[in-house]
Amino acid sequence: MIVGRLVGSIWATRKYDELSGMKLMRVEVLAGGEVGSQLICVDTISAGVGDRVIVTTGAAAYHFVRDEFQRNAPVDAVIVGIIDEDVSL
C-alpha cells in the first residue's frame, strides 16, 4: 500500500470504454513507494485535492475494480481510503 496526497484530477476526452464513469486523480507518493513520484489512480471514495490517501496497486487494484464495478478495466492503482490521522508509535 502507498500513502499519497491528491494533487489534481485527470481529464480524458477519449479513453478505454471500461474506464467511463471512473474518476481519475493524480496522486503524489508520500510513503510506501518512490517518494515524490506521481500515479494516476481511480478514485473509488470521492477524495478531494489535498487529501492524504491510501492507494493499492497492481493485481489488488485490478481485482477491486473488477469486483466493485463489475468491469474488466485496465487499472493499476486505486484510492481505497482517506487518512484522517497518522499516529506513529
N, C-alpha and C positions, 0 to 999 in steps of 0.2 A: 504494500500500500504506500501511497505517496501523500504527503501533506503539501498543499499548494495554496496559492492565492489567485482568485479570479481577476484577470486584468482586462477582459473585454469579451465581446460577442464576435462570432464569426458568421458572416452572411454569405450565402452561396446561392446565386440565382439558378444555377444548374448543378444538380448533384444526383447521386445514385438514388433511384426511386425509394428504396427501403429506408433512406435517411429522412424522407419527407416527414415533417411534423416534429422532428427531434431538434431540440435547442442545442446549438454548438457553442462552446465557450473556450476561450484561450486561458490557460492556467499556467502560472509561473511556479516551478518546483521550488519548495522551501526545504523539504527533507524527504528522505527515502528514495532519492533518485539523483540525477545530475543537477545539483543546486544551481538555480539561475536559468536553466533551460525552460522551454515552454512546450506545452502539449495542447492539442485540440481534443476536447472532451465532450461527450454527450452529457448534458445536464438533466438528470432524472428527478431532481428535487427542487427546482426553481431557485437556485442560489443566485446571489446578486454580485455585481462587480465589487471587489474589495473583500468579499467573504473569504475566510480561510476554509478550505475544503479537504475532504478525504477523497482520494482518487484510487480506483482499482484499474489495473491494466491487463493486457494480454487475454488469455482464454477466459479468465473470470469476467472481464468486461464484456466480451462477446456473448458468453452464456447468460449474463444478466440481461442484456438487451433482448436476446432471443427469447428468454423465459418471460420477462416483464412486458415486452411489447409485441411478442409473437412475430418477430421479424428476423430475417436472416441478413442483417445489415453488417457491413464491413467496419466494425467498431473495435478500437484497440484501447480506449480509455473512457471511463465513466465516472462521473461525480456521484458518490454514494453517501456523502454526509457533509454537514456544515459543522465546523468546530466552534463550539460556544466558549470553551475554556480549555487551555492546555496546562495540565497540572504535572509538573516534573517533580519526581521524588528524589 
